[in-house]
Amino acid sequence: MTSRPRPNHQHTSHSNGSQPEDRGKQLARRQYIRFALYKVDQAWRRLNPDEQAAQKQELADVIRSFNRQMLLRPYSLMGTRADADLLLWQIAESPIPFRELATAVASTQMGSYLNMEYSYLSQTKRSIYEIRGAATDTDEERLIIDPSEAKYLFVYPFIKTRDWYQMSQQARQGIMDEHIEVGRKYPSVRLNTTYSFGLDDYEFILAFETDEPSDFLDLVQELRETESSRYTLQDTPLFTCINMRLEEALDALGGPAIAQPITAGEAHEAWTEVCPLDELAAGETKTVFLEGKMVGLFNVSGMIYALNNRCTHARGPLTEGKVNADECSVVCPWHYGKFDLKTGVAVDGLVRKSVETYQVEIRNGIIYVGTRVLV
């Protein structure tokens, strides 16, 4: 499948099977990560309520317009930190969208009242340490950040001492084995490790996801007793963030509510514009972000299908996989796992779990992808 270049940092897939050198290039692709933490100026809270509501809505519309360029998750820090109120967790294949979003936010009316207190830039990469005994964790998987729906996110920058890097790889591996074993005692806590060497002031940016803060507290306390803790130079500041819908996170800042009330367990529809239909020709693919998920779109013989772009085995990018138009299927480019494009069902290979599918509509020649979201 030959695909023409696309703007907005999109990428397309290939119909030929992945050769070893192609797979090597795929595995070398890293994600860029940015944690932008904002503090609202107190002057904003003294504005007229109608003006506050209008500014929040404008800001929400601007942030949401970047769903075509990056995966973006909002979190509130109201009630957990004194020096930051709002986190925008951003994931993209280039740092350019981060700059574009920062400029767009600053250009809004509310942007003049938002002080960026912290900003951390990092990348994913394969760990130099062997994760021994891991049943599913792979080098490829560690290149992909795919946020869960966990209620809490704990973010902090991290620096090791110079003595750590002077030890042999074998010695460090032994110390990390203990560290990893402690982490496995807390399966409810999911770790996302990203790297900042040369990109920012720190060496690592760690992001832990969980539904139970006490599990994270116990994990951190136990890790203090490990050998690796002796080689920690800095692991602050530490941010406790609460996962919220964008409008809800903005409402938490104060002023009149703009978020539509949703009862727990209630479903609502969410749609995003993709591109004109004539920009996704037969045989081509495209990625877009919807409600914090990466969605892959496939044009198979003129029919458009949409499903979660992450393979359920190791989160491989399905839009880069081999598409079989005759059977309407796609094979993950990382490991052999085949999915039905119509249903998302895992039909062959290593995969056992289906991928989520999404609705597709063509409105006035424009492709839209949507889903029903349970809150």
TAWO-V152341 format. One record per helix or strand of 2 or more residues. SS is the DSSP state (a for helix, b for strand). FROM is the first residue (numbers start at 0). LEN is the number of residues. If there is no record, write none. Layout:
# TAWO-V152341
<<SS | FROM | LEN> <SS | FROM | LEN>>
This chain:
# TAWO-V152341
<<a | 19 | 9> <b | 31 | 9> <a | 41 | 5> <a | 48 | 20> <b | 70 | 6> <b | 85 | 7> <a | 95 | 11> <a | 109 | 4> <b | 113 | 10> <a | 140 | 3> <b | 151 | 9> <a | 161 | 5> <a | 168 | 16> <b | 189 | 6> <b | 203 | 7> <a | 212 | 11> <a | 226 | 5> <b | 231 | 3> <b | 237 | 6> <a | 245 | 6> <b | 266 | 10> <a | 276 | 3> <b | 284 | 6> <b | 292 | 8> <b | 302 | 6> <a | 317 | 3> <b | 321 | 3> <b | 328 | 3> <b | 336 | 4> <b | 345 | 4> <b | 356 | 7> <b | 365 | 9>>
